[in-house]
Amino acid sequence: MKKVKLSALITIISILLIIATGCGKASESAVKSSEGKPDQSKEEVVVNIGIQHAIAPLVLAKQKQWFEEEFAKHNAKVNWVEVQGGQPQFDAILTNRLDLAVTGNTPVITAQISNIPFKEIAIGSTGSKNVALLLPKNSFVKELKELKGKKIAVAKGTAAYDILFRLLDKSGLKAGDVEIIQLNPDEAKAAFISGSVDAWSIGEPYLSTAVVDDGAIVLADGSTIDYVSPAFHVARTKFTEEHPELVTAYLKVLEKTLIWQNENLDEAVKIYSESTKLNENVVESVIKNVSFATLPVSDEYVKAQQELAKFLFNEKAVNKIVDPSEVVDNTFINEALKDAKSNK
């Protein structure tokens, strides 16, 4: 009887060991599967990224399909949303049609004033010569103060609008001392070339195109007044809360792209030239002036944005002052840069 019980016990133990071994193998198989493929148990996420016909790592990464490649690891796909300019981008963020984008320093201030739910997730560029006040090649103007009474084209709510006011202030002029003609870039370009305006405050790539192709003269730019006009990567707040891993993935791709661009500049210039239909000399000028970057939003940039907010308020360009630090979130860029460093 004891032998029968012992035999039964051994049989039970053997069965349990087989089950445990099988579970272990199944678990190991599941781990391998999750490492190599996206988690199919998750519902596929569509990531709406704002894009413009511009010279920027964002555009280069689109050409290379690096966003699609990275997001596939998270069971997500890209929906490219073509939106021109800062204000339309933030309108799209407000209506949940856009999750991620890159924009200038003035639009983020006006968007914050409008209570649009977004976060500044990284610095996209650090140039001081990417926005300038241009003169036609045959202009007799030599100094900023000589603009008094002149017609100046500019698009309201842009970095070019901001720097125009700062340059006028630097020269001792007030906004009322000149005739400001508010035109979008394409309209302003036509007016500038035809001589309908005496000067044009504009950013890239229109700036380099006018200088390289049309012989325009840079009267002053950010370096004239020790002023940086950065770009910011922004994200819809709810998207950052629901999909933080995708925000980090977005920034990882941008850092990867910037590294590739710096190491393969000639090839990058050709790609930009083909996609924008701009000649390669213009493209090289834009890259040099803009100084692309993928960096956290440091205290230095927050301070500069605070000064910008006050300046716009004093010039009555906006109706209240905001605290730019309230929309900064460096969590994602710090994680992205840490991952990029560990993968080198």
Sequence and secondary structure as in RCSB ss.txt:
>XXXX:A:sequence
MKKVKLSALITIISILLIIATGCGKASESAVKSSEGKPDQSKEEVVVNIGIQHAIAPLVLAKQKQWFEEEFAKHN
AKVNWVEVQGGQPQFDAILTNRLDLAVTGNTPVITAQISNIPFKEIAIGSTGSKNVALLLPKNSFVKELKELKGK
KIAVAKGTAAYDILFRLLDKSGLKAGDVEIIQLNPDEAKAAFISGSVDAWSIGEPYLSTAVVDDGAIVLADGSTI
DYVSPAFHVARTKFTEEHPELVTAYLKVLEKTLIWQNENLDEAVKIYSESTKLNENVVESVIKNVSFATLPVSDE
YVKAQQELAKFLFNEKAVNKIVDPSEVVDNTFINEALKDAKSNK
>XXXX:A:secstr
 HHHHHHHHHHHHHHHHHHHHHHHHHHHHHHHHHHHS  TTS  EEEEEEE SSSSHHHHHHHHTHHHHHHHTTT
EEEEEEE  SHHHHHHHHHTTS SEEEEEHHHHHHHHHTT  EEEEEEEE  SSSEEEEE TT    SGGGGTT 
EEEE TTSHHHHHHHHHHHHHT  GGGSEEEE  HHHHHHHHHHTSSSEEEEETTHHHHHHHHH  EEEEEGGGG
T    EEEEEEHHHHHH HHHHHHHHHHHHHHHHHHHHSHHHHHHHHHHHHT  HHHHHHHHHHH EEEE   HH
HHHHHHHHHHHHHHTTSSSS   GGGGB  HHHHHHHHHHHHT 
